């Protein structure tokens, strides 16, 4: 299928609402998606209850059981449930998209009054025989994915179709999804990362057009999430293609020195958050981090932040220290603190 070339154009008209907010990137966003975005946009102006808590649980066929276990442990330990559940459709066992279990977890979270974010660890449509679906393939030329005559383009659209099918199930159930594709694109460890910005931006806009126009996914709010470091805003696809911006940071130290590139992200006119946070570093955390250090860093250095998503296992909220104090901090918004979205809790 030939897609519009509109995503190749940098310039476009973009309106600001009468109250100063930017409208959803998808101009046909559902009423529930508009309500969620408006709520998130209003958090920074609050004195309390201004930072959405979040926890990633698992991938593919493990997502539902892991969510029940992880959220159950957090609830038992703290008396609170994170406002945001994070899952991913990628199933690493057989290299396929497996939406059923993530969707079951997402639907339970939404019906309980919570929010859902779905990360997309895409399989490489140009992959060789590398493990885990080519996720970490190096030197990938992504430009064939934009060429409707390329065999890789057809493979890519089939992968997008599989992702969209899962997202359409959530749309049918009224679930708003904070959709986070192509994360950490400024780094070189995923096949889509560290590309020429213009080509990456074209790929983002291609997916945006395909999902919003062709697939009519009006339940998505789009998150641009760079990794801490350099060139964090170089790959930004434009205000008309993004609703939220985030930084993925793996460090014990929550300040501008250790989480570089945040100044560029904060200049973008979108709500900002920690799209992934993990203490210690990207590998082998000991699981004994004092999460009040994270909260103290947010207050002192990143008061603009309106959400965070702790990563799973020993980076997360089940094993580390002072998680009770974190989730009971006056700034933190947990699931019970959220308003009733359409189709969620009564």
Secondary structure, 3 states (H helix, E strand, C coil): CCCCCHHHCCCCCCCECCCCCECCCCCCCCHHHHHHHHHHHCCCCCCCCCEECEEEEEEHHHHHHHHHHHHHHHHHHHCCCECEEEEECEECCCCEECHHHHHHHHHHHHHCCCEEEEEECCCCCCCCCCCHHHCCCCCCCHHHHHCCCCHHHHHHHHHHHHHHHHHHHHHHCCCCEEEEECCCCCCCCCCCCCCCHHHHHHHHHHHHHHHHHHCCCCCEEEEEEEECCCCCCCCCCCHHHCCEEEEEEECCCCCCCCCCCHHHHHCCCCEEEEEEEECCCCCCCCCCCEHHHHHHHHHHHCCCEEEEEECCHHHCCCCCECHHHHHCCCCEEEHHHCCCCCCCCC
